[in-house]
């Protein structure tokens, strides 16, 4: 089974479980506070997934190792290459 | 470690995501179990907004993505038309 099929199966199973529980189709009598938590659950999972993604991106940006020497070396190499190509006649 | 603005922006994103996550968790998960007379309910909107606001934000995001794609496509079309 492909990854897409797996994901769709998982979503379908979780979605139908949630729908069955919120519409009361299973005939369970959940306490009112549990029902109150249950019905926004898909929105909650989406928002927490978004927050996790945002936080991970921010954390990786903050802890990315800069290489000052390599950056300077690269910039000087770029200047060198531009001068060389301009001398050979390439117009930027 | 990253330096300067990178660190500030990165940690800012982490802080924003944590704030949103804790507020939203308290709103959706914790509030139904707290007695409705408690003063903390004053700090949260009615529960219907817990789904309406992320939904509206998601639609806005889709709108901006669509507008950006349209803009880029129109610009590239104009560039190819100019070089023809």
Backbone of each chain as nested JSON, in Angstrom:
{
  "chains": [
    {"id": "A", "residues": [
      {"number": 1, "name": "UNK", "atoms": {"N": [0.853, -1.197, 0.0], "CA": [0.0, 0.0, 0.0], "C": [0.883, 1.24, 0.0]}},
      {"number": 2, "name": "UNK", "atoms": {"N": [0.554, 2.211, -0.817], "CA": [1.373, 3.423, -0.877], "C": [1.157, 4.25, 0.386]}},
      {"number": 3, "name": "UNK", "atoms": {"N": [2.093, 5.231, 0.578], "CA": [1.989, 6.095, 1.75], "C": [0.702, 6.896, 1.708]}},
      {"number": 4, "name": "UNK", "atoms": {"N": [0.344, 7.371, 0.507], "CA": [-0.884, 8.151, 0.381], "C": [-2.084, 7.327, 0.816]}},
      {"number": 5, "name": "UNK", "atoms": {"N": [-2.131, 6.061, 0.342], "CA": [-3.248, 5.2, 0.716], "C": [-3.275, 4.984, 2.22]}},
      {"number": 6, "name": "UNK", "atoms": {"N": [-2.096, 4.794, 2.826], "CA": [-2.054, 4.616, 4.283], "C": [-2.611, 5.825, 5.011]}},
      {"number": 7, "name": "UNK", "atoms": {"N": [-2.143, 7.029, 4.575], "CA": [-2.61, 8.244, 5.226], "C": [-4.115, 8.391, 5.079]}},
      {"number": 8, "name": "UNK", "atoms": {"N": [-4.618, 8.133, 3.843], "CA": [-6.051, 8.293, 3.613], "C": [-6.856, 7.308, 4.451]}},
      {"number": 9, "name": "UNK", "atoms": {"N": [-6.367, 6.065, 4.549], "CA": [-7.034, 5.076, 5.398], "C": [-7.091, 5.561, 6.848]}},
      {"number": 10, "name": "UNK", "atoms": {"N": [-5.919, 6.006, 7.337], "CA": [-5.865, 6.477, 8.723], "C": [-6.839, 7.625, 8.958]}},
      {"number": 11, "name": "UNK", "atoms": {"N": [-6.826, 8.602, 8.022], "CA": [-7.732, 9.738, 8.159], "C": [-9.19, 9.293, 8.104]}},
      {"number": 12, "name": "UNK", "atoms": {"N": [-9.482, 8.345, 7.185], "CA": [-10.864, 7.89, 7.056], "C": [-11.333, 7.203, 8.338]}},
      {"number": 13, "name": "UNK", "atoms": {"N": [-10.465, 6.352, 8.91], "CA": [-10.859, 5.637, 10.133], "C": [-11.064, 6.617, 11.282]}},
      {"number": 14, "name": "UNK", "atoms": {"N": [-10.077, 7.526, 11.481], "CA": [-10.219, 8.491, 12.575], "C": [-11.419, 9.394, 12.353]}},
      {"number": 15, "name": "UNK", "atoms": {"N": [-11.615, 9.821, 11.092], "CA": [-12.736, 10.702, 10.792], "C": [-14.079, 10.047, 11.047]}},
      {"number": 16, "name": "UNK", "atoms": {"N": [-14.198, 8.779, 10.644], "CA": [-15.486, 8.125, 10.862], "C": [-15.728, 7.853, 12.346]}},
      {"number": 17, "name": "UNK", "atoms": {"N": [-14.637, 7.537, 13.092], "CA": [-14.802, 7.36, 14.547], "C": [-15.319, 8.639, 15.176]}},
      {"number": 18, "name": "UNK", "atoms": {"N": [-14.665, 9.767, 14.789], "CA": [-15.068, 11.05, 15.363], "C": [-16.505, 11.389, 14.995]}},
      {"number": 19, "name": "UNK", "atoms": {"N": [-16.867, 11.151, 13.704], "CA": [-18.228, 11.472, 13.271], "C": [-19.237, 10.613, 14.021]}},
      {"number": 20, "name": "UNK", "atoms": {"N": [-18.917, 9.324, 14.177], "CA": [-19.841, 8.438, 14.883], "C": [-20.028, 8.887, 16.32]}},
      {"number": 21, "name": "UNK", "atoms": {"N": [-18.93, 9.32, 16.964], "CA": [-19.046, 9.72, 18.364], "C": [-19.778, 11.045, 18.516]}},
      {"number": 22, "name": "UNK", "atoms": {"N": [-19.506, 12.017, 17.615], "CA": [-20.14, 13.319, 17.791], "C": [-21.628, 13.282, 17.449]}},
      {"number": 23, "name": "UNK", "atoms": {"N": [-22.004, 12.487, 16.434], "CA": [-23.43, 12.462, 16.101], "C": [-24.21, 11.527, 17.007]}},
      {"number": 24, "name": "UNK", "atoms": {"N": [-23.515, 10.814, 17.891], "CA": [-24.219, 9.912, 18.798], "C": [-24.778, 8.693, 18.103]}},
      {"number": 25, "name": "UNK", "atoms": {"N": [-24.213, 8.368, 16.92], "CA": [-24.762, 7.233, 16.169], "C": [-24.532, 5.91, 16.879]}},
      {"number": 26, "name": "UNK", "atoms": {"N": [-23.502, 5.88, 17.783], "CA": [-23.251, 4.622, 18.485], "C": [-24.149, 4.46, 19.704]}},
      {"number": 27, "name": "UNK", "atoms": {"N": [-24.899, 5.498, 20.011], "CA": [-25.825, 5.381, 21.136], "C": [-25.17, 5.437, 22.501]}},
      {"number": 28, "name": "UNK", "atoms": {"N": [-23.874, 5.886, 22.536], "CA": [-23.222, 6.034, 23.84], "C": [-23.678, 7.329, 24.498]}},
      {"number": 29, "name": "UNK", "atoms": {"N": [-23.796, 7.311, 25.808], "CA": [-24.165, 8.529, 26.519], "C": [-22.918, 9.115, 27.171]}},
      {"number": 30, "name": "UNK", "atoms": {"N": [-22.14, 9.912, 26.388], "CA": [-20.937, 10.505, 26.956], "C": [-21.315, 11.662, 27.868]}},
      {"number": 31, "name": "UNK", "atoms": {"N": [-20.532, 11.886, 28.942], "CA": [-20.794, 13.063, 29.78], "C": [-20.639, 14.332, 28.964]}},
      {"number": 32, "name": "UNK", "atoms": {"N": [-21.378, 15.398, 29.348], "CA": [-21.462, 16.604, 28.531], "C": [-20.102, 17.241, 28.304]}},
      {"number": 33, "name": "UNK", "atoms": {"N": [-19.223, 17.238, 29.345], "CA": [-17.908, 17.859, 29.175], "C": [-17.096, 17.107, 28.134]}},
      {"number": 34, "name": "UNK", "atoms": {"N": [-17.213, 15.759, 28.064], "CA": [-16.492, 14.997, 27.045], "C": [-17.006, 15.34, 25.652]}},
      {"number": 35, "name": "UNK", "atoms": {"N": [-18.337, 15.499, 25.531], "CA": [-18.868, 15.893, 24.223], "C": [-18.344, 17.257, 23.816]}},
      {"number": 36, "name": "UNK", "atoms": {"N": [-18.253, 18.169, 24.8], "CA": [-17.747, 19.506, 24.527], "C": [-16.309, 19.48, 24.029]}},
      {"number": 37, "name": "UNK", "atoms": {"N": [-15.499, 18.551, 24.551], "CA": [-14.11, 18.427, 24.098], "C": [-14.06, 17.759, 22.737]}},
      {"number": 38, "name": "UNK", "atoms": {"N": [-15.01, 16.838, 22.472], "CA": [-14.898, 15.999, 21.287], "C": [-15.143, 16.749, 19.991]}},
      {"number": 39, "name": "UNK", "atoms": {"N": [-16.179, 17.599, 19.952], "CA": [-16.548, 18.093, 18.624], "C": [-15.539, 19.047, 17.988]}},
      {"number": 40, "name": "UNK", "atoms": {"N": [-14.755, 19.882, 18.731], "CA": [-13.747, 20.674, 18.009], "C": [-12.452, 19.92, 17.764]}},
      {"number": 41, "name": "UNK", "atoms": {"N": [-12.402, 18.612, 18.052], "CA": [-11.13, 17.891, 18.028], "C": [-10.373, 17.946, 16.691]}},
      {"number": 42, "name": "UNK", "atoms": {"N": [-11.027, 17.793, 15.523], "CA": [-10.25, 17.91, 14.269], "C": [-9.582, 19.275, 14.124]}},
      {"number": 43, "name": "UNK", "atoms": {"N": [-10.33, 20.351, 14.441], "CA": [-9.737, 21.687, 14.365], "C": [-8.562, 21.79, 15.329]}},
      {"number": 44, "name": "UNK", "atoms": {"N": [-8.724, 21.195, 16.536], "CA": [-7.649, 21.264, 17.519], "C": [-6.401, 20.56, 17.014]}},
      {"number": 45, "name": "UNK", "atoms": {"N": [-6.585, 19.357, 16.408], "CA": [-5.423, 18.62, 15.918], "C": [-4.731, 19.379, 14.799]}},
      {"number": 46, "name": "UNK", "atoms": {"N": [-5.521, 20.026, 13.915], "CA": [-4.916, 20.805, 12.839], "C": [-4.111, 21.969, 13.39]}},
      {"number": 47, "name": "UNK", "atoms": {"N": [-4.7, 22.692, 14.35], "CA": [-4.011, 23.854, 14.915], "C": [-2.741, 23.414, 15.64]}},
      {"number": 48, "name": "UNK", "atoms": {"N": [-2.802, 22.294, 16.392], "CA": [-1.579, 21.869, 17.09], "C": [-0.525, 21.393, 16.115]}},
      {"number": 49, "name": "UNK", "atoms": {"N": [-0.94, 20.734, 15.007], "CA": [0.042, 20.347, 13.998], "C": [0.697, 21.576, 13.4]}},
      {"number": 50, "name": "UNK", "atoms": {"N": [-0.11, 22.628, 13.121], "CA": [0.447, 23.871, 12.608], "C": [1.408, 24.511, 13.581]}},
      {"number": 51, "name": "UNK", "atoms": {"N": [1.033, 24.531, 14.871], "CA": [1.91, 25.119, 15.892], "C": [3.213, 24.347, 15.982]}},
      {"number": 52, "name": "UNK", "atoms": {"N": [3.131, 23.005, 15.92], "CA": [4.344, 22.192, 15.985], "C": [5.252, 22.507, 14.809]}},
      {"number": 53, "name": "UNK", "atoms": {"N": [4.652, 22.61, 13.6], "CA": [5.456, 22.917, 12.415], "C": [6.139, 24.272, 12.572]}},
      {"number": 54, "name": "UNK", "atoms": {"N": [5.353, 25.286, 12.994], "CA": [5.902, 26.63, 13.153], "C": [7.032, 26.641, 14.181]}},
      {"number": 55, "name": "UNK", "atoms": {"N": [6.794, 25.975, 15.317], "CA": [7.803, 25.948, 16.374], "C": [9.069, 25.24, 15.931]}},
      {"number": 56, "name": "UNK", "atoms": {"N": [8.921, 24.114, 15.2], "CA": [10.103, 23.39, 14.734], "C": [10.906, 24.232, 13.765]}},
      {"number": 57, "name": "UNK", "atoms": {"N": [10.21, 24.9, 12.827], "CA": [10.911, 25.761, 11.874], "C": [11.664, 26.862, 12.612]}},
      {"number": 58, "name": "UNK", "atoms": {"N": [10.98, 27.511, 13.572], "CA": [11.623, 28.579, 14.324], "C": [12.828, 28.083, 15.095]}},
      {"number": 59, "name": "UNK", "atoms": {"N": [12.691, 26.905, 15.732], "CA": [13.798, 26.367, 16.522], "C": [14.987, 26.046, 15.636]}},
      {"number": 60, "name": "UNK", "atoms": {"N": [14.706, 25.434, 14.463], "CA": [15.825, 25.074, 13.585], "C": [16.502, 26.319, 13.025]}},
      {"number": 61, "name": "UNK", "atoms": {"N": [15.7, 27.377, 12.754], "CA": [16.309, 28.629, 12.302], "C": [17.218, 29.192, 13.382]}},
      {"number": 62, "name": "UNK", "atoms": {"N": [16.753, 29.157, 14.635], "CA": [17.532, 29.759, 15.723], "C": [18.789, 28.961, 16.025]}},
      {"number": 63, "name": "UNK", "atoms": {"N": [18.785, 27.63, 15.834], "CA": [19.944, 26.833, 16.229], "C": [20.802, 26.411, 15.045]}},
      {"number": 64, "name": "UNK", "atoms": {"N": [20.525, 26.983, 13.856], "CA": [21.325, 26.605, 12.697], "C": [22.747, 27.138, 12.863]}},
      {"number": 65, "name": "UNK", "atoms": {"N": [23.745, 26.277, 12.583], "CA": [25.14, 26.685, 12.8], "C": [25.61, 27.543, 11.636]}},
      {"number": 66, "name": "UNK", "atoms": {"N": [25.939, 28.81, 11.945], "CA": [26.523, 29.673, 10.93], "C": [27.978, 29.305, 10.712]}},
      {"number": 67, "name": "UNK", "atoms": {"N": [28.458, 29.456, 9.455], "CA": [29.883, 29.254, 9.188], "C": [30.405, 30.567, 8.641]}},
      {"number": 68, "name": "UNK", "atoms": {"N": [30.874, 31.466, 9.554], "CA": [31.282, 32.812, 9.154], "C": [32.4, 32.763, 8.121]}},
      {"number": 69, "name": "UNK", "atoms": {"N": [33.432, 31.919, 8.378], "CA": [34.594, 31.865, 7.477], "C": [34.187, 31.393, 6.094]}},
      {"number": 70, "name": "UNK", "atoms": {"N": [33.352, 30.335, 6.068], "CA": [32.941, 29.811, 4.769], "C": [32.117, 30.842, 4.019]}},
      {"number": 71, "name": "UNK", "atoms": {"N": [31.284, 31.607, 4.741], "CA": [30.468, 32.626, 4.074], "C": [31.352, 33.696, 3.455]}},
      {"number": 72, "name": "UNK", "atoms": {"N": [32.356, 34.153, 4.221], "CA": [33.244, 35.189, 3.689], "C": [34.015, 34.674, 2.487]}},
      {"number": 73, "name": "UNK", "atoms": {"N": [34.507, 33.433, 2.607], "CA": [35.258, 32.834, 1.495], "C": [34.388, 32.752, 0.247]}},
      {"number": 74, "name": "UNK", "atoms": {"N": [33.124, 32.335, 0.452], "CA": [32.21, 32.217, -0.692], "C": [31.979, 33.571, -1.343]}},
      {"number": 75, "name": "UNK", "atoms": {"N": [31.792, 34.624, -0.531], "CA": [31.551, 35.957, -1.099], "C": [32.75, 36.413, -1.922]}},
      {"number": 76, "name": "UNK", "atoms": {"N": [33.968, 36.189, -1.396], "CA": [35.152, 36.617, -2.154], "C": [35.276, 35.819, -3.445]}},
      {"number": 77, "name": "UNK", "atoms": {"N": [34.915, 34.528, -3.383], "CA": [34.976, 33.715, -4.607], "C": [33.975, 34.212, -5.638]}},
      {"number": 78, "name": "UNK", "atoms": {"N": [32.796, 34.663, -5.158], "CA": [31.796, 35.192, -6.077], "C": [32.326, 36.45, -6.746]}},
      {"number": 79, "name": "UNK", "atoms": {"N": [32.963, 37.354, -5.951], "CA": [33.525, 38.578, -6.537], "C": [34.565, 38.235, -7.595]}},
      {"number": 80, "name": "UNK", "atoms": {"N": [35.418, 37.26, -7.241], "CA": [36.462, 36.838, -8.178], "C": [35.864, 36.35, -9.493]}},
      {"number": 81, "name": "UNK", "atoms": {"N": [34.81, 35.513, -9.359], "CA": [34.189, 34.926, -10.553], "C": [33.543, 36.007, -11.404]}},
      {"number": 82, "name": "UNK", "atoms": {"N": [32.888, 36.974, -10.749], "CA": [32.247, 38.062, -11.5], "C": [33.286, 38.865, -12.277]}},
      {"number": 83, "name": "UNK", "atoms": {"N": [34.399, 39.198, -11.592], "CA": [35.456, 39.967, -12.26], "C": [36.004, 39.191, -13.45]}},
      {"number": 84, "name": "UNK", "atoms": {"N": [36.239, 37.895, -13.249], "CA": [36.797, 37.06, -14.299], "C": [35.867, 37.017, -15.515]}},
      {"number": 85, "name": "UNK", "atoms": {"N": [34.57, 36.765, -15.256], "CA": [33.62, 36.656, -16.36], "C": [33.454, 38.006, -17.052]}},
      {"number": 86, "name": "UNK", "atoms": {"N": [33.457, 39.106, -16.275], "CA": [33.313, 40.428, -16.899], "C": [34.494, 40.702, -17.814]}},
      {"number": 87, "name": "UNK", "atoms": {"N": [35.672, 40.269, -17.353], "CA": [36.865, 40.445, -18.192], "C": [36.749, 39.666, -19.482]}},
      {"number": 88, "name": "UNK", "atoms": {"N": [36.144, 38.452, -19.401], "CA": [35.998, 37.667, -20.633], "C": [34.848, 38.128, -21.503]}},
      {"number": 89, "name": "UNK", "atoms": {"N": [34.119, 39.115, -21.078], "CA": [33.146, 39.704, -21.967], "C": [31.699, 39.42, -21.611]}},
      {"number": 90, "name": "UNK", "atoms": {"N": [31.421, 38.666, -20.535], "CA": [30.03, 38.391, -20.188], "C": [29.434, 39.612, -19.489]}},
      {"number": 91, "name": "UNK", "atoms": {"N": [28.28, 40.06, -19.981], "CA": [27.643, 41.221, -19.4], "C": [26.581, 40.785, -18.399]}},
      {"number": 92, "name": "UNK", "atoms": {"N": [26.592, 41.374, -17.192], "CA": [25.599, 41.021, -16.187], "C": [24.378, 41.894, -16.325]}}
    ]},
    {"id": "B", "residues": [
      {"number": 1, "name": "UNK", "atoms": {"N": [25.887, 28.157, 16.542], "CA": [24.557, 28.772, 16.709], "C": [24.368, 29.902, 15.722]}},
      {"number": 2, "name": "UNK", "atoms": {"N": [23.164, 30.103, 15.268], "CA": [22.86, 31.228, 14.382], "C": [23.03, 32.529, 15.153]}},
      {"number": 3, "name": "UNK", "atoms": {"N": [23.183, 33.619, 14.424], "CA": [23.457, 34.887, 15.105], "C": [22.41, 35.924, 14.756]}},
      {"number": 4, "name": "UNK", "atoms": {"N": [22.364, 36.96, 15.576], "CA": [21.614, 38.179, 15.257], "C": [20.146, 37.931, 14.995]}},
      {"number": 5, "name": "UNK", "atoms": {"N": [19.691, 38.472, 13.858], "CA": [18.26, 38.439, 13.568], "C": [17.743, 37.011, 13.422]}},
      {"number": 6, "name": "UNK", "atoms": {"N": [18.596, 36.1, 12.945], "CA": [18.15, 34.704, 12.805], "C": [17.675, 34.159, 14.127]}},
      {"number": 7, "name": "UNK", "atoms": {"N": [18.481, 34.386, 15.183], "CA": [18.109, 33.87, 16.486], "C": [16.828, 34.509, 16.991]}},
      {"number": 8, "name": "UNK", "atoms": {"N": [16.745, 35.85, 16.81], "CA": [15.563, 36.559, 17.3], "C": [14.309, 36.047, 16.609]}},
      {"number": 9, "name": "UNK", "atoms": {"N": [14.365, 35.953, 15.268], "CA": [13.199, 35.5, 14.52], "C": [12.836, 34.07, 14.9]}},
      {"number": 10, "name": "UNK", "atoms": {"N": [13.861, 33.199, 14.989], "CA": [13.594, 31.806, 15.317], "C": [12.942, 31.651, 16.676]}},
      {"number": 11, "name": "UNK", "atoms": {"N": [13.538, 32.302, 17.702], "CA": [12.965, 32.187, 19.038], "C": [11.601, 32.852, 19.106]}},
      {"number": 12, "name": "UNK", "atoms": {"N": [11.418, 33.934, 18.319], "CA": [10.101, 34.56, 18.263], "C": [9.049, 33.602, 17.738]}},
      {"number": 13, "name": "UNK", "atoms": {"N": [9.392, 32.869, 16.673], "CA": [8.457, 31.89, 16.131], "C": [8.128, 30.813, 17.159]}},
      {"number": 14, "name": "UNK", "atoms": {"N": [9.173, 30.337, 17.87], "CA": [8.931, 29.311, 18.894], "C": [7.981, 29.842, 19.962]}},
      {"number": 15, "name": "UNK", "atoms": {"N": [8.241, 31.089, 20.416], "CA": [7.395, 31.676, 21.459], "C": [5.952, 31.812, 20.981]}},
      {"number": 16, "name": "UNK", "atoms": {"N": [5.781, 32.314, 19.736], "CA": [4.421, 32.494, 19.208], "C": [3.694, 31.161, 19.142]}},
      {"number": 17, "name": "UNK", "atoms": {"N": [4.402, 30.126, 18.642], "CA": [3.732, 28.83, 18.513], "C": [3.363, 28.266, 19.882]}},
      {"number": 18, "name": "UNK", "atoms": {"N": [4.224, 28.471, 20.897], "CA": [3.903, 27.969, 22.24], "C": [2.705, 28.696, 22.823]}},
      {"number": 19, "name": "UNK", "atoms": {"N": [2.664, 30.035, 22.619], "CA": [1.551, 30.809, 23.158], "C": [0.243, 30.346, 22.54]}},
      {"number": 20, "name": "UNK", "atoms": {"N": [0.244, 30.238, 21.185], "CA": [-0.984, 29.819, 20.517], "C": [-1.391, 28.437, 20.983]}},
      {"number": 21, "name": "UNK", "atoms": {"N": [-0.39, 27.525, 21.114], "CA": [-0.722, 26.158, 21.489], "C": [-1.33, 26.091, 22.886]}},
      {"number": 22, "name": "UNK", "atoms": {"N": [-0.712, 26.781, 23.859], "CA": [-1.239, 26.698, 25.228], "C": [-2.61, 27.33, 25.332]}},
      {"number": 23, "name": "UNK", "atoms": {"N": [-2.802, 28.51, 24.696], "CA": [-4.109, 29.155, 24.774], "C": [-5.181, 28.267, 24.154]}},
      {"number": 24, "name": "UNK", "atoms": {"N": [-4.872, 27.722, 22.956], "CA": [-5.862, 26.905, 22.257], "C": [-6.148, 25.623, 23.018]}},
      {"number": 25, "name": "UNK", "atoms": {"N": [-5.087, 24.994, 23.605], "CA": [-5.318, 23.783, 24.397], "C": [-6.215, 24.082, 25.585]}},
      {"number": 26, "name": "UNK", "atoms": {"N": [-5.911, 25.193, 26.295], "CA": [-6.75, 25.55, 27.436], "C": [-8.184, 25.769, 26.99]}},
      {"number": 27, "name": "UNK", "atoms": {"N": [-8.359, 26.435, 25.842], "CA": [-9.69, 26.753, 25.344], "C": [-10.49, 25.493, 25.015]}},
      {"number": 28, "name": "UNK", "atoms": {"N": [-9.851, 24.565, 24.233], "CA": [-10.604, 23.419, 23.718], "C": [-10.661, 22.283, 24.73]}},
      {"number": 29, "name": "UNK", "atoms": {"N": [-9.516, 21.991, 25.395], "CA": [-9.442, 20.771, 26.204], "C": [-9.791, 21.023, 27.667]}},
      {"number": 30, "name": "UNK", "atoms": {"N": [-9.269, 22.119, 28.238], "CA": [-9.394, 22.272, 29.689], "C": [-10.694, 22.941, 30.116]}},
      {"number": 31, "name": "UNK", "atoms": {"N": [-11.149, 23.935, 29.315], "CA": [-12.275, 24.744, 29.764], "C": [-13.559, 23.96, 30.046]}},
      {"number": 32, "name": "UNK", "atoms": {"N": [-13.923, 22.924, 29.243], "CA": [-15.171, 22.205, 29.553], "C": [-15.159, 21.551, 30.93]}},
      {"number": 33, "name": "UNK", "atoms": {"N": [-13.951, 21.276, 31.471], "CA": [-13.9, 20.605, 32.764], "C": [-13.845, 21.578, 33.923]}},
      {"number": 34, "name": "UNK", "atoms": {"N": [-13.85, 22.889, 33.61], "CA": [-13.803, 23.878, 34.685], "C": [-15.206, 24.398, 34.912]}},
      {"number": 35, "name": "UNK", "atoms": {"N": [-15.572, 24.512, 36.172], "CA": [-16.894, 24.984, 36.568], "C": [-17.244, 26.288, 35.863]}},
      {"number": 36, "name": "UNK", "atoms": {"N": [-18.46, 26.359, 35.292], "CA": [-18.81, 27.489, 34.434], "C": [-18.883, 28.81, 35.18]}},
      {"number": 37, "name": "UNK", "atoms": {"N": [-18.826, 28.798, 36.515], "CA": [-18.879, 30.047, 37.27], "C": [-17.494, 30.61, 37.534]}},
      {"number": 38, "name": "UNK", "atoms": {"N": [-16.45, 29.827, 37.164], "CA": [-15.079, 30.242, 37.468], "C": [-14.717, 31.485, 36.672]}},
      {"number": 39, "name": "UNK", "atoms": {"N": [-13.861, 32.333, 37.231], "CA": [-13.541, 33.615, 36.598], "C": [-12.727, 33.449, 35.311]}},
      {"number": 40, "name": "UNK", "atoms": {"N": [-12.078, 32.246, 35.13], "CA": [-11.187, 32.111, 33.979], "C": [-11.951, 32.146, 32.667]}},
      {"number": 41, "name": "UNK", "atoms": {"N": [-13.268, 31.817, 32.711], "CA": [-14.042, 31.821, 31.466], "C": [-14.136, 33.2, 30.853]}},
      {"number": 42, "name": "UNK", "atoms": {"N": [-13.827, 34.225, 31.667], "CA": [-13.884, 35.599, 31.156], "C": [-12.818, 35.825, 30.079]}},
      {"number": 43, "name": "UNK", "atoms": {"N": [-11.716, 35.051, 30.137], "CA": [-10.607, 35.294, 29.214], "C": [-10.745, 34.543, 27.905]}},
      {"number": 44, "name": "UNK", "atoms": {"N": [-11.836, 33.786, 27.731], "CA": [-11.981, 32.993, 26.511], "C": [-13.298, 33.33, 25.829]}},
      {"number": 45, "name": "UNK", "atoms": {"N": [-13.236, 33.384, 24.467], "CA": [-14.454, 33.63, 23.699], "C": [-15.366, 32.406, 23.753]}},
      {"number": 46, "name": "UNK", "atoms": {"N": [-16.635, 32.562, 23.309], "CA": [-17.518, 31.392, 23.224], "C": [-16.913, 30.292, 22.373]}},
      {"number": 47, "name": "UNK", "atoms": {"N": [-17.226, 29.045, 22.687], "CA": [-16.526, 27.907, 22.094], "C": [-16.655, 27.817, 20.585]}},
      {"number": 48, "name": "UNK", "atoms": {"N": [-17.76, 28.371, 20.041], "CA": [-17.931, 28.27, 18.585], "C": [-16.761, 28.925, 17.856]}},
      {"number": 49, "name": "UNK", "atoms": {"N": [-16.173, 29.971, 18.47], "CA": [-15.048, 30.648, 17.83], "C": [-13.805, 29.785, 17.772]}},
      {"number": 50, "name": "UNK", "atoms": {"N": [-13.753, 28.728, 18.619], "CA": [-12.571, 27.858, 18.62], "C": [-12.433, 27.107, 17.307]}},
      {"number": 51, "name": "UNK", "atoms": {"N": [-13.52, 26.933, 16.581], "CA": [-13.454, 26.303, 15.259], "C": [-13.529, 27.366, 14.17]}},
      {"number": 52, "name": "UNK", "atoms": {"N": [-14.328, 28.444, 14.426], "CA": [-14.541, 29.448, 13.379], "C": [-13.266, 30.21, 13.065]}},
      {"number": 53, "name": "UNK", "atoms": {"N": [-12.495, 30.587, 14.101], "CA": [-11.305, 31.405, 13.863], "C": [-10.224, 30.632, 13.111]}},
      {"number": 54, "name": "UNK", "atoms": {"N": [-9.857, 29.389, 13.499], "CA": [-8.872, 28.656, 12.675], "C": [-9.374, 28.398, 11.258]}},
      {"number": 55, "name": "UNK", "atoms": {"N": [-10.676, 28.149, 11.105], "CA": [-11.221, 27.919, 9.769], "C": [-11.062, 29.161, 8.905]}},
      {"number": 56, "name": "UNK", "atoms": {"N": [-11.433, 30.33, 9.451], "CA": [-11.286, 31.577, 8.702], "C": [-9.831, 31.837, 8.384]}},
      {"number": 57, "name": "UNK", "atoms": {"N": [-8.93, 31.592, 9.36], "CA": [-7.502, 31.807, 9.125], "C": [-6.993, 30.891, 8.022]}},
      {"number": 58, "name": "UNK", "atoms": {"N": [-7.442, 29.619, 8.025], "CA": [-7.027, 28.687, 6.979], "C": [-7.487, 29.133, 5.611]}},
      {"number": 59, "name": "UNK", "atoms": {"N": [-8.741, 29.628, 5.533], "CA": [-9.249, 30.097, 4.244], "C": [-8.463, 31.313, 3.767]}},
      {"number": 60, "name": "UNK", "atoms": {"N": [-8.138, 32.226, 4.692], "CA": [-7.322, 33.393, 4.336], "C": [-5.967, 32.955, 3.802]}},
      {"number": 61, "name": "UNK", "atoms": {"N": [-5.374, 31.951, 4.468], "CA": [-4.078, 31.447, 4.025], "C": [-4.17, 30.912, 2.61]}},
      {"number": 62, "name": "UNK", "atoms": {"N": [-5.223, 30.106, 2.336], "CA": [-5.407, 29.582, 0.987], "C": [-5.57, 30.711, -0.019]}},
      {"number": 63, "name": "UNK", "atoms": {"N": [-6.318, 31.766, 0.396], "CA": [-6.513, 32.909, -0.499], "C": [-5.191, 33.555, -0.859]}},
      {"number": 64, "name": "UNK", "atoms": {"N": [-4.336, 33.773, 0.154], "CA": [-3.048, 34.418, -0.113], "C": [-2.164, 33.545, -0.971]}},
      {"number": 65, "name": "UNK", "atoms": {"N": [-2.162, 32.226, -0.711], "CA": [-1.353, 31.33, -1.535], "C": [-1.828, 31.396, -2.979]}},
      {"number": 66, "name": "UNK", "atoms": {"N": [-3.165, 31.356, -3.179], "CA": [-3.701, 31.444, -4.537], "C": [-3.34, 32.741, -5.225]}},
      {"number": 67, "name": "UNK", "atoms": {"N": [-3.457, 33.861, -4.492], "CA": [-3.114, 35.164, -5.073], "C": [-1.649, 35.211, -5.459]}},
      {"number": 68, "name": "UNK", "atoms": {"N": [-0.771, 34.658, -4.572], "CA": [0.656, 34.667, -4.865], "C": [0.959, 33.857, -6.112]}},
      {"number": 69, "name": "UNK", "atoms": {"N": [0.343, 32.663, -6.226], "CA": [0.581, 31.835, -7.407], "C": [0.11, 32.556, -8.66]}},
      {"number": 70, "name": "UNK", "atoms": {"N": [-1.087, 33.198, -8.577], "CA": [-1.601, 33.947, -9.733], "C": [-0.625, 35.044, -10.135]}},
      {"number": 71, "name": "UNK", "atoms": {"N": [-0.13, 35.792, -9.129], "CA": [0.796, 36.883, -9.406], "C": [2.051, 36.377, -10.104]}},
      {"number": 72, "name": "UNK", "atoms": {"N": [2.629, 35.282, -9.587], "CA": [3.858, 34.75, -10.173], "C": [3.61, 34.266, -11.591]}},
      {"number": 73, "name": "UNK", "atoms": {"N": [2.473, 33.601, -11.804], "CA": [2.185, 33.103, -13.152], "C": [1.998, 34.245, -14.145]}},
      {"number": 74, "name": "UNK", "atoms": {"N": [1.265, 35.302, -13.711], "CA": [1.057, 36.43, -14.616], "C": [2.383, 37.104, -14.938]}},
      {"number": 75, "name": "UNK", "atoms": {"N": [3.251, 37.238, -13.894], "CA": [4.526, 37.913, -14.13], "C": [5.37, 37.109, -15.113]}},
      {"number": 76, "name": "UNK", "atoms": {"N": [5.428, 35.76, -14.952], "CA": [6.26, 34.969, -15.859], "C": [5.692, 34.994, -17.267]}},
      {"number": 77, "name": "UNK", "atoms": {"N": [4.333, 35.056, -17.37], "CA": [3.721, 35.126, -18.704], "C": [4.095, 36.418, -19.404]}},
      {"number": 78, "name": "UNK", "atoms": {"N": [4.112, 37.532, -18.595], "CA": [4.469, 38.829, -19.18], "C": [5.925, 38.828, -19.634]}},
      {"number": 79, "name": "UNK", "atoms": {"N": [6.796, 38.16, -18.855], "CA": [8.224, 38.117, -19.205], "C": [8.419, 37.359, -20.511]}},
      {"number": 80, "name": "UNK", "atoms": {"N": [7.736, 36.184, -20.665], "CA": [7.915, 35.413, -21.902], "C": [7.334, 36.16, -23.088]}},
      {"number": 81, "name": "UNK", "atoms": {"N": [6.232, 36.916, -22.845], "CA": [5.639, 37.668, -23.959], "C": [6.579, 38.785, -24.409]}},
      {"number": 82, "name": "UNK", "atoms": {"N": [7.32, 39.358, -23.43], "CA": [8.22, 40.457, -23.78], "C": [9.403, 39.937, -24.595]}},
      {"number": 83, "name": "UNK", "atoms": {"N": [9.909, 38.715, -24.287], "CA": [11.079, 38.217, -24.987], "C": [10.725, 37.632, -26.352]}},
      {"number": 84, "name": "UNK", "atoms": {"N": [9.413, 37.443, -26.622], "CA": [9.05, 36.855, -27.925], "C": [9.184, 37.846, -29.069]}}
    ]}
  ]
}
